């Protein structure tokens, strides 16, 4: 072998000794970078072999280019190896039997994954309902109506689920805010018209069609000889359907249509209650049978008339209580119902009132008793107001835009009764209802004083206190001889508004486009802005309505702020300075009786979402003519 062959052999790596080959650095080999394969794309993008942005619940790319997204395939669950299981040493604690029924959680994934949604909007609407409406509809109070009872019903009846989808989709639309108003005067011109808005209306229409078909079959079965359970189920679903329709119409701004459905459902429920829990036919004083309260079991409180359901295994307490709160909304807003309704329901729960505990031991107990007293008192005022010989005010006319024309109504905040013509029985009833409110405060204040200021329970309890204070003024004010007599409640007005500003600090009121099903702050603060003529307190109440900017059932804080400010500006055109003897003859602003105004007519246009409101001064102009003003309110 020559030297050339030797050098070539040495240069060949395979001919070197093993150790020298290990010591020599290896040549770099280019390898494709490893990446995890993306399996999270939506089914539409996978089928089209395009890149998915993986936005959930619907891919934005699909919504932009194709108008819909078929959603995502649920991830496959891998079987766990035996080594991944953790074995726990057994204890001496005995095994308990499995519960026969499990309440649904409001945010359970099973409600999403087990429901066959047809499109991404349906999926998103239902998620919105779970994530937003379930938390907002009860307001500051805890209520299993929305996060358990109605969600369970949605798993049984498709029309319930479809209505929840529509409510969730409508909630996501938000409201349009005006930009041309000065700072602090927030106003709205309606709901944002988005694709979700059109979907919500269309889906709601389909849900109502299915609802009517289902309820029609229920109505046919209701009159047949079915067992109690079958009839009870049918009635229960009718009532749930009514609650859902009232909720959607109120959320959309169809306040009077929502009110009409609420009144219909309340009437149906009263028919059922009259069969299973007859009302006391005669008025019983709250002082009668007061010794019974010691014998009442705390667990049976809800079973008493006016507080809950006589047969909760058929219709739950929460459904009964929801319609009782709707009854309050009807009376505080516009109540076209006949006198017979008020004559009957002013006696509701007389036995429960006689047995009212002292003190209250829970927020729920305080709320149930307060709402019962509030309903009884409002029905008493409406019953007395229907007797025109006792009235010293005038009826208001309203066209609710439902095709029924104008009707005469007597809003409870406007009623003024002539006590000189009161029959003795009404005088006795008035003092008894006033005593009920005082007894409620006596039972409430020890419980209220035990709460931590700023907590959720404190805020919810403060709403009860605000409502009770304003309703106490409502009852006493209904028999005052003159409008200016309300000025004696100025210190109470100040307390209500100050407490309202503290309640408004709760995080719930920072929620955009907040909609709650039950009445909370709005109506009480509206009453202050109407009744109170002290300029600072009045403006503070209007500012509070604009600050919370929420909707509570058929009450809209921003609409009430606009109406209240308009009436305030008219009254203050003739405001004068007078000497106040109670404050050392210091000067204060005063609005004379004849210069104060009251609402006389309202015409609603449900298509344009406007209300033509007319008011007039209590006195006349110098030439003897009526000083009447009008404005248009939009929502």
Buried (B, 14 or more C-beta within 10 A) or exposed (E): EEEEEEEEEEEEEEEBEEEEEEEEEEEEEEEEEEEEEEEEBBBBBBEBEEEBEBBBBBBEBBBEEEEBBBBBEEEEEEEEEEEEEEEEEEEEEEEEEEEEEEEBBBEEEEBBEEBEBEBBBBBBBBBBBBBBBBBBBBBBBEBBBBBBBBBBBBBEBBBBBBBBBBBBBBBBBBBEEEEEEEEEBBBBEBBBEEEBBEBBBEBBEBBBEBBEEBBEEBEEBBEEEEEEEBBBBBBBBBBBBBBBBBBBBBBBBBBBBBBBBBBBBBEBBBEBBEEEBEBEEEBBBBEBEEEEEEEBEEEEBBBBBBBBBBBBEBBBBBBBBBBBBBBBBBBBBBBBBEEEBBBBBBBBBBBBBBBBBEBBEEBBBBBBBBBBBBBBBBBBBBBBBBBEEBBBBBBBBBBBBEEEEEEEBBBBBBBBBEBEEBEEEBEEBBEBBBBBBEBBBEBBEEBBEEBEEEEBBBBBBBBBBBBBBBBBBBBBBBBBEEBBBBBEBBEBBBBBBEBBBEBBEBEBBEBEBBBBBBBBBBBBBBBBBBBBBBBEBBBBBBBBBBBBBBBBBBBBBBBBBBBBBBBBEBBBEBBEEEEEEEEEEEEBBBBBEEBBBBBBBBBBEBEEBBBBBBBBBBBEEEEEEEBEBEBEBBB
